[in-house]
Amino acid sequence: MFGAKIFPVVEAANTIEIGSYVRIHNFDDDMHNKKGIFKGHFEQPTGEIRSWIVLEENNKNFYTLPHTLRIV
């Protein structure tokens, strides 16, 4: 007896969870490849969305564009 197996397709989540370990992937920034803990997104008064990261190397706050983050 022949048949087809059906498997559910699960798409990868594009969201980063708060507390995730991330790195900055932006060749145009001197912070390229710096790592830290993701603390969330926020909206600036201009309407632009930024991501908040606490850097691993010095525990300082850094704000960047969401599309420049990669999960480590």
NUFI-229325 format. One record per atom (N, C-alpha, C, CB): residue in three letters; atom name; x negated, y negated, z negated. Coordinates in Angstrom, 2 decimals. Glycine has a CB too. Layout:
% residues N
@milum=ALA; romi=CA; u=X; v=Y; w=Z
...
//
This chain:
% residues 72
@milum=MET; romi=N; u=-0.84; v=1.17; w=0.00
@milum=MET; romi=CA; u=0.00; v=0.00; w=0.00
@milum=MET; romi=C; u=-0.89; v=-1.24; w=0.00
@milum=MET; romi=CB; u=0.96; v=0.01; w=-1.21
@milum=PHE; romi=N; u=-0.61; v=-2.15; w=0.91
@milum=PHE; romi=CA; u=-1.39; v=-3.37; w=1.02
@milum=PHE; romi=C; u=-0.56; v=-4.56; w=0.55
@milum=PHE; romi=CB; u=-1.87; v=-3.59; w=2.48
@milum=GLY; romi=N; u=-1.25; v=-5.55; w=0.07
@milum=GLY; romi=CA; u=-0.55; v=-6.74; w=-0.40
@milum=GLY; romi=C; u=-1.55; v=-7.88; w=-0.53
@milum=GLY; romi=CB; u=0.17; v=-6.47; w=-1.74
@milum=ALA; romi=N; u=-1.03; v=-9.02; w=-0.77
@milum=ALA; romi=CA; u=-1.88; v=-10.19; w=-0.95
@milum=ALA; romi=C; u=-1.88; v=-10.60; w=-2.42
@milum=ALA; romi=CB; u=-1.40; v=-11.37; w=-0.06
@milum=LYS; romi=N; u=-3.05; v=-10.94; w=-2.90
@milum=LYS; romi=CA; u=-3.14; v=-11.44; w=-4.26
@milum=LYS; romi=C; u=-3.02; v=-12.96; w=-4.21
@milum=LYS; romi=CB; u=-4.47; v=-11.01; w=-4.96
@milum=ILE; romi=N; u=-2.24; v=-13.48; w=-5.09
@milum=ILE; romi=CA; u=-2.05; v=-14.93; w=-5.14
@milum=ILE; romi=C; u=-2.65; v=-15.44; w=-6.43
@milum=ILE; romi=CB; u=-0.53; v=-15.31; w=-5.04
@milum=PHE; romi=N; u=-3.51; v=-16.44; w=-6.29
@milum=PHE; romi=CA; u=-4.17; v=-17.04; w=-7.44
@milum=PHE; romi=C; u=-3.76; v=-18.50; w=-7.54
@milum=PHE; romi=CB; u=-5.70; v=-16.91; w=-7.33
@milum=PRO; romi=N; u=-3.49; v=-18.97; w=-8.74
@milum=PRO; romi=CA; u=-3.15; v=-20.39; w=-8.88
@milum=PRO; romi=C; u=-4.38; v=-21.27; w=-8.59
@milum=PRO; romi=CB; u=-2.61; v=-20.68; w=-10.31
@milum=VAL; romi=N; u=-4.14; v=-22.39; w=-7.99
@milum=VAL; romi=CA; u=-5.22; v=-23.33; w=-7.70
@milum=VAL; romi=C; u=-5.19; v=-24.41; w=-8.76
@milum=VAL; romi=CB; u=-5.07; v=-23.94; w=-6.26
@milum=VAL; romi=N; u=-6.31; v=-24.57; w=-9.42
@milum=VAL; romi=CA; u=-6.42; v=-25.57; w=-10.47
@milum=VAL; romi=C; u=-7.42; v=-26.62; w=-10.01
@milum=VAL; romi=CB; u=-6.86; v=-24.94; w=-11.83
@milum=GLU; romi=N; u=-6.97; v=-27.85; w=-9.97
@milum=GLU; romi=CA; u=-7.86; v=-28.92; w=-9.56
@milum=GLU; romi=C; u=-8.67; v=-29.41; w=-10.75
@milum=GLU; romi=CB; u=-7.06; v=-30.09; w=-8.93
@milum=ALA; romi=N; u=-9.91; v=-29.78; w=-10.48
@milum=ALA; romi=CA; u=-10.77; v=-30.30; w=-11.55
@milum=ALA; romi=C; u=-10.23; v=-31.65; w=-12.02
@milum=ALA; romi=CB; u=-12.23; v=-30.45; w=-11.06
@milum=ALA; romi=N; u=-10.30; v=-31.85; w=-13.32
@milum=ALA; romi=CA; u=-9.84; v=-33.12; w=-13.88
@milum=ALA; romi=C; u=-10.86; v=-34.21; w=-13.57
@milum=ALA; romi=CB; u=-9.63; v=-32.99; w=-15.41
@milum=ASN; romi=N; u=-10.38; v=-35.38; w=-13.19
@milum=ASN; romi=CA; u=-11.25; v=-36.50; w=-12.89
@milum=ASN; romi=C; u=-11.41; v=-37.43; w=-14.08
@milum=ASN; romi=CB; u=-10.72; v=-37.26; w=-11.70
@milum=THR; romi=N; u=-10.82; v=-37.07; w=-15.19
@milum=THR; romi=CA; u=-10.88; v=-37.94; w=-16.35
@milum=THR; romi=C; u=-11.98; v=-37.48; w=-17.29
@milum=THR; romi=CB; u=-9.53; v=-37.97; w=-17.07
@milum=ILE; romi=N; u=-12.55; v=-38.43; w=-17.98
@milum=ILE; romi=CA; u=-13.58; v=-38.15; w=-18.97
@milum=ILE; romi=C; u=-12.93; v=-38.32; w=-20.34
@milum=ILE; romi=CB; u=-14.83; v=-39.08; w=-18.80
@milum=GLU; romi=N; u=-13.10; v=-37.35; w=-21.19
@milum=GLU; romi=CA; u=-12.51; v=-37.43; w=-22.52
@milum=GLU; romi=C; u=-13.36; v=-38.29; w=-23.44
@milum=GLU; romi=CB; u=-12.34; v=-36.02; w=-23.11
@milum=ILE; romi=N; u=-12.71; v=-38.98; w=-24.34
@milum=ILE; romi=CA; u=-13.42; v=-39.79; w=-25.33
@milum=ILE; romi=C; u=-14.30; v=-38.87; w=-26.16
@milum=ILE; romi=CB; u=-12.42; v=-40.58; w=-26.23
@milum=GLY; romi=N; u=-15.54; v=-39.27; w=-26.36
@milum=GLY; romi=CA; u=-16.51; v=-38.47; w=-27.09
@milum=GLY; romi=C; u=-17.39; v=-37.62; w=-26.20
@milum=GLY; romi=CB; u=-15.80; v=-37.61; w=-28.07
@milum=SER; romi=N; u=-17.13; v=-37.63; w=-24.88
@milum=SER; romi=CA; u=-17.93; v=-36.84; w=-23.95
@milum=SER; romi=C; u=-19.33; v=-37.45; w=-23.80
@milum=SER; romi=CB; u=-17.24; v=-36.75; w=-22.58
@milum=TYR; romi=N; u=-20.29; v=-36.58; w=-23.60
@milum=TYR; romi=CA; u=-21.67; v=-37.00; w=-23.34
@milum=TYR; romi=C; u=-21.78; v=-37.29; w=-21.85
@milum=TYR; romi=CB; u=-22.72; v=-35.90; w=-23.80
@milum=VAL; romi=N; u=-22.16; v=-38.51; w=-21.49
@milum=VAL; romi=CA; u=-22.18; v=-38.93; w=-20.09
@milum=VAL; romi=C; u=-23.52; v=-39.57; w=-19.74
@milum=VAL; romi=CB; u=-21.02; v=-39.91; w=-19.81
@milum=ARG; romi=N; u=-23.75; v=-39.72; w=-18.43
@milum=ARG; romi=CA; u=-24.90; v=-40.49; w=-17.96
@milum=ARG; romi=C; u=-24.40; v=-41.50; w=-16.94
@milum=ARG; romi=CB; u=-25.99; v=-39.56; w=-17.34
@milum=ILE; romi=N; u=-25.15; v=-42.57; w=-16.81
@milum=ILE; romi=CA; u=-24.80; v=-43.63; w=-15.86
@milum=ILE; romi=C; u=-25.47; v=-43.30; w=-14.53
@milum=ILE; romi=CB; u=-25.25; v=-45.05; w=-16.38
@milum=HIS; romi=N; u=-24.68; v=-43.25; w=-13.48
@milum=HIS; romi=CA; u=-25.18; v=-42.93; w=-12.14
@milum=HIS; romi=C; u=-24.95; v=-44.14; w=-11.24
@milum=HIS; romi=CB; u=-24.48; v=-41.65; w=-11.56
@milum=ASN; romi=N; u=-25.90; v=-45.07; w=-11.28
@milum=ASN; romi=CA; u=-25.80; v=-46.29; w=-10.48
@milum=ASN; romi=C; u=-27.21; v=-46.72; w=-10.09
@milum=ASN; romi=CB; u=-25.05; v=-47.43; w=-11.28
@milum=PHE; romi=N; u=-27.59; v=-46.41; w=-8.85
@milum=PHE; romi=CA; u=-28.94; v=-46.72; w=-8.38
@milum=PHE; romi=C; u=-29.26; v=-48.20; w=-8.42
@milum=PHE; romi=CB; u=-29.12; v=-46.20; w=-6.98
@milum=ASP; romi=N; u=-28.24; v=-49.06; w=-8.34
@milum=ASP; romi=CA; u=-28.46; v=-50.51; w=-8.30
@milum=ASP; romi=C; u=-28.61; v=-51.13; w=-9.68
@milum=ASP; romi=CB; u=-27.31; v=-51.17; w=-7.59
@milum=ASP; romi=N; u=-28.54; v=-50.33; w=-10.73
@milum=ASP; romi=CA; u=-28.59; v=-50.84; w=-12.10
@milum=ASP; romi=C; u=-29.82; v=-50.28; w=-12.80
@milum=ASP; romi=CB; u=-27.29; v=-50.46; w=-12.88
@milum=ASP; romi=N; u=-30.46; v=-51.09; w=-13.63
@milum=ASP; romi=CA; u=-31.62; v=-50.61; w=-14.37
@milum=ASP; romi=C; u=-31.24; v=-49.59; w=-15.44
@milum=ASP; romi=CB; u=-32.36; v=-51.77; w=-15.01
@milum=MET; romi=N; u=-29.97; v=-49.39; w=-15.68
@milum=MET; romi=CA; u=-29.48; v=-48.41; w=-16.65
@milum=MET; romi=C; u=-29.24; v=-47.03; w=-16.00
@milum=MET; romi=CB; u=-28.19; v=-48.91; w=-17.30
@milum=HIS; romi=N; u=-29.60; v=-46.87; w=-14.74
@milum=HIS; romi=CA; u=-29.42; v=-45.61; w=-14.02
@milum=HIS; romi=C; u=-30.04; v=-44.45; w=-14.81
@milum=HIS; romi=CB; u=-30.04; v=-45.69; w=-12.60
@milum=ASN; romi=N; u=-29.28; v=-43.38; w=-14.97
@milum=ASN; romi=CA; u=-29.67; v=-42.15; w=-15.67
@milum=ASN; romi=C; u=-29.76; v=-42.29; w=-17.19
@milum=ASN; romi=CB; u=-30.98; v=-41.68; w=-15.16
@milum=LYS; romi=N; u=-29.35; v=-43.40; w=-17.76
@milum=LYS; romi=CA; u=-29.28; v=-43.52; w=-19.22
@milum=LYS; romi=C; u=-28.09; v=-42.70; w=-19.70
@milum=LYS; romi=CB; u=-29.17; v=-45.02; w=-19.67
@milum=LYS; romi=N; u=-28.22; v=-42.11; w=-20.88
@milum=LYS; romi=CA; u=-27.17; v=-41.23; w=-21.40
@milum=LYS; romi=C; u=-26.57; v=-41.80; w=-22.68
@milum=LYS; romi=CB; u=-27.73; v=-39.83; w=-21.67
@milum=GLY; romi=N; u=-25.34; v=-41.38; w=-22.95
@milum=GLY; romi=CA; u=-24.66; v=-41.83; w=-24.15
@milum=GLY; romi=C; u=-23.31; v=-41.17; w=-24.34
@milum=GLY; romi=CB; u=-24.50; v=-43.31; w=-24.13
@milum=ILE; romi=N; u=-22.58; v=-41.66; w=-25.31
@milum=ILE; romi=CA; u=-21.25; v=-41.12; w=-25.65
@milum=ILE; romi=C; u=-20.18; v=-42.06; w=-25.10
@milum=ILE; romi=CB; u=-21.10; v=-40.95; w=-27.20
@milum=PHE; romi=N; u=-19.23; v=-41.49; w=-24.36
@milum=PHE; romi=CA; u=-18.12; v=-42.25; w=-23.78
@milum=PHE; romi=C; u=-17.12; v=-42.58; w=-24.87
@milum=PHE; romi=CB; u=-17.44; v=-41.46; w=-22.63
@milum=LYS; romi=N; u=-16.74; v=-43.87; w=-24.98
@milum=LYS; romi=CA; u=-15.81; v=-44.32; w=-26.02
@milum=LYS; romi=C; u=-14.46; v=-44.76; w=-25.47
@milum=LYS; romi=CB; u=-16.43; v=-45.45; w=-26.79
@milum=GLY; romi=N; u=-14.32; v=-44.86; w=-24.15
@milum=GLY; romi=CA; u=-13.03; v=-45.21; w=-23.58
@milum=GLY; romi=C; u=-13.12; v=-46.26; w=-22.49
@milum=GLY; romi=CB; u=-12.11; v=-45.70; w=-24.67
@milum=HIS; romi=N; u=-11.97; v=-46.54; w=-21.88
@milum=HIS; romi=CA; u=-11.84; v=-47.56; w=-20.84
@milum=HIS; romi=C; u=-11.10; v=-48.75; w=-21.44
@milum=HIS; romi=CB; u=-11.10; v=-47.01; w=-19.58
@milum=PHE; romi=N; u=-11.36; v=-49.92; w=-20.89
@milum=PHE; romi=CA; u=-10.59; v=-51.10; w=-21.29
@milum=PHE; romi=C; u=-10.45; v=-52.02; w=-20.10
@milum=PHE; romi=CB; u=-11.26; v=-51.83; w=-22.48
@milum=GLU; romi=N; u=-9.44; v=-52.87; w=-20.16
@milum=GLU; romi=CA; u=-9.17; v=-53.82; w=-19.08
@milum=GLU; romi=C; u=-9.65; v=-55.20; w=-19.49
@milum=GLU; romi=CB; u=-7.67; v=-53.85; w=-18.72
@milum=GLN; romi=N; u=-10.45; v=-55.80; w=-18.63
@milum=GLN; romi=CA; u=-10.91; v=-57.17; w=-18.86
@milum=GLN; romi=C; u=-9.79; v=-58.14; w=-18.54
@milum=GLN; romi=CB; u=-12.17; v=-57.48; w=-18.01
@milum=PRO; romi=N; u=-9.89; v=-59.38; w=-19.02
@milum=PRO; romi=CA; u=-8.86; v=-60.38; w=-18.71
@milum=PRO; romi=C; u=-8.66; v=-60.59; w=-17.20
@milum=PRO; romi=CB; u=-9.21; v=-61.70; w=-19.36
@milum=THR; romi=N; u=-9.69; v=-60.30; w=-16.41
@milum=THR; romi=CA; u=-9.58; v=-60.44; w=-14.96
@milum=THR; romi=C; u=-8.83; v=-59.28; w=-14.31
@milum=THR; romi=CB; u=-10.96; v=-60.55; w=-14.34
@milum=GLY; romi=N; u=-8.53; v=-58.24; w=-15.11
@milum=GLY; romi=CA; u=-7.82; v=-57.07; w=-14.59
@milum=GLY; romi=C; u=-8.75; v=-55.94; w=-14.21
@milum=GLY; romi=CB; u=-7.00; v=-57.46; w=-13.39
@milum=GLU; romi=N; u=-10.05; v=-56.16; w=-14.25
@milum=GLU; romi=CA; u=-11.01; v=-55.12; w=-13.90
@milum=GLU; romi=C; u=-11.16; v=-54.12; w=-15.05
@milum=GLU; romi=CB; u=-12.38; v=-55.75; w=-13.55
@milum=ILE; romi=N; u=-11.26; v=-52.83; w=-14.72
@milum=ILE; romi=CA; u=-11.41; v=-51.78; w=-15.72
@milum=ILE; romi=C; u=-12.90; v=-51.50; w=-15.93
@milum=ILE; romi=CB; u=-10.66; v=-50.48; w=-15.28
@milum=ARG; romi=N; u=-13.31; v=-51.40; w=-17.19
@milum=ARG; romi=CA; u=-14.69; v=-51.08; w=-17.56
@milum=ARG; romi=C; u=-14.69; v=-49.89; w=-18.51
@milum=ARG; romi=CB; u=-15.40; v=-52.31; w=-18.20
@milum=SER; romi=N; u=-15.80; v=-49.16; w=-18.53
@milum=SER; romi=CA; u=-15.98; v=-48.04; w=-19.45
@milum=SER; romi=C; u=-16.97; v=-48.43; w=-20.53
@milum=SER; romi=CB; u=-16.46; v=-46.77; w=-18.69
@milum=TRP; romi=N; u=-16.70; v=-48.01; w=-21.75
@milum=TRP; romi=CA; u=-17.54; v=-48.33; w=-22.89
@milum=TRP; romi=C; u=-18.34; v=-47.09; w=-23.27
@milum=TRP; romi=CB; u=-16.68; v=-48.83; w=-24.10
@milum=ILE; romi=N; u=-19.67; v=-47.27; w=-23.36
@milum=ILE; romi=CA; u=-20.57; v=-46.19; w=-23.71
@milum=ILE; romi=C; u=-21.47; v=-46.66; w=-24.84
@milum=ILE; romi=CB; u=-21.41; v=-45.73; w=-22.48
@milum=VAL; romi=N; u=-21.71; v=-45.79; w=-25.82
@milum=VAL; romi=CA; u=-22.72; v=-46.06; w=-26.85
@milum=VAL; romi=C; u=-23.96; v=-45.28; w=-26.41
@milum=VAL; romi=CB; u=-22.23; v=-45.62; w=-28.31
@milum=LEU; romi=N; u=-25.03; v=-46.02; w=-26.11
@milum=LEU; romi=CA; u=-26.24; v=-45.43; w=-25.55
@milum=LEU; romi=C; u=-26.96; v=-44.54; w=-26.56
@milum=LEU; romi=CB; u=-27.18; v=-46.52; w=-25.07
@milum=GLU; romi=N; u=-27.48; v=-43.44; w=-26.06
@milum=GLU; romi=CA; u=-28.19; v=-42.46; w=-26.88
@milum=GLU; romi=C; u=-29.49; v=-43.03; w=-27.44
@milum=GLU; romi=CB; u=-28.47; v=-41.21; w=-26.06
@milum=GLU; romi=N; u=-30.22; v=-43.79; w=-26.64
@milum=GLU; romi=CA; u=-31.56; v=-44.21; w=-27.03
@milum=GLU; romi=C; u=-31.62; v=-45.27; w=-28.12
@milum=GLU; romi=CB; u=-32.27; v=-44.73; w=-25.83
@milum=ASN; romi=N; u=-30.57; v=-46.10; w=-28.22
@milum=ASN; romi=CA; u=-30.65; v=-47.19; w=-29.20
@milum=ASN; romi=C; u=-29.32; v=-47.50; w=-29.89
@milum=ASN; romi=CB; u=-31.15; v=-48.44; w=-28.53
@milum=ASN; romi=N; u=-28.30; v=-46.67; w=-29.66
@milum=ASN; romi=CA; u=-26.97; v=-46.85; w=-30.26
@milum=ASN; romi=C; u=-26.34; v=-48.21; w=-29.96
@milum=ASN; romi=CB; u=-27.05; v=-46.67; w=-31.76
@milum=LYS; romi=N; u=-26.69; v=-48.80; w=-28.83
@milum=LYS; romi=CA; u=-26.09; v=-50.07; w=-28.44
@milum=LYS; romi=C; u=-24.93; v=-49.83; w=-27.49
@milum=LYS; romi=CB; u=-27.13; v=-50.99; w=-27.78
@milum=ASN; romi=N; u=-23.98; v=-50.76; w=-27.50
@milum=ASN; romi=CA; u=-22.83; v=-50.68; w=-26.60
@milum=ASN; romi=C; u=-23.25; v=-51.09; w=-25.20
@milum=ASN; romi=CB; u=-21.68; v=-51.58; w=-27.10
@milum=PHE; romi=N; u=-22.71; v=-50.37; w=-24.21
@milum=PHE; romi=CA; u=-22.95; v=-50.72; w=-22.80
@milum=PHE; romi=C; u=-21.63; v=-50.54; w=-22.07
@milum=PHE; romi=CB; u=-24.08; v=-49.83; w=-22.16
@milum=TYR; romi=N; u=-21.35; v=-51.45; w=-21.18
@milum=TYR; romi=CA; u=-20.10; v=-51.44; w=-20.42
@milum=TYR; romi=C; u=-20.43; v=-51.31; w=-18.95
@milum=TYR; romi=CB; u=-19.25; v=-52.72; w=-20.68
@milum=THR; romi=N; u=-19.74; v=-50.41; w=-18.26
@milum=THR; romi=CA; u=-20.01; v=-50.16; w=-16.85
@milum=THR; romi=C; u=-18.72; v=-49.82; w=-16.12
@milum=THR; romi=CB; u=-21.03; v=-49.01; w=-16.69
@milum=LEU; romi=N; u=-18.79; v=-49.73; w=-14.82
@milum=LEU; romi=CA; u=-17.63; v=-49.35; w=-14.01
@milum=LEU; romi=C; u=-17.37; v=-47.85; w=-14.16
@milum=LEU; romi=CB; u=-17.85; v=-49.72; w=-12.52
@milum=PRO; romi=N; u=-16.11; v=-47.45; w=-14.26
@milum=PRO; romi=CA; u=-15.78; v=-46.04; w=-14.49
@milum=PRO; romi=C; u=-16.35; v=-45.08; w=-13.45
@milum=PRO; romi=CB; u=-14.29; v=-45.88; w=-14.54
@milum=HIS; romi=N; u=-16.42; v=-45.49; w=-12.19
@milum=HIS; romi=CA; u=-16.89; v=-44.57; w=-11.15
@milum=HIS; romi=C; u=-18.39; v=-44.29; w=-11.23
@milum=HIS; romi=CB; u=-16.55; v=-45.13; w=-9.78
@milum=THR; romi=N; u=-19.12; v=-45.00; w=-12.10
@milum=THR; romi=CA; u=-20.56; v=-44.77; w=-12.23
@milum=THR; romi=C; u=-20.90; v=-43.76; w=-13.31
@milum=THR; romi=CB; u=-21.27; v=-46.07; w=-12.51
@milum=LEU; romi=N; u=-19.92; v=-43.16; w=-13.95
@milum=LEU; romi=CA; u=-20.17; v=-42.21; w=-15.02
@milum=LEU; romi=C; u=-20.13; v=-40.76; w=-14.51
@milum=LEU; romi=CB; u=-19.15; v=-42.39; w=-16.14
@milum=ARG; romi=N; u=-21.01; v=-39.95; w=-15.05
@milum=ARG; romi=CA; u=-21.02; v=-38.51; w=-14.77
@milum=ARG; romi=C; u=-21.09; v=-37.78; w=-16.10
@milum=ARG; romi=CB; u=-22.23; v=-38.12; w=-13.84
@milum=ILE; romi=N; u=-20.34; v=-36.70; w=-16.22
@milum=ILE; romi=CA; u=-20.39; v=-35.89; w=-17.45
@milum=ILE; romi=C; u=-21.67; v=-35.06; w=-17.41
@milum=ILE; romi=CB; u=-19.12; v=-34.96; w=-17.58
@milum=VAL; romi=N; u=-22.35; v=-35.01; w=-18.55
@milum=VAL; romi=CA; u=-23.61; v=-34.24; w=-18.64
@milum=VAL; romi=C; u=-23.29; v=-32.84; w=-19.10
@milum=VAL; romi=CB; u=-24.62; v=-34.92; w=-19.60
//
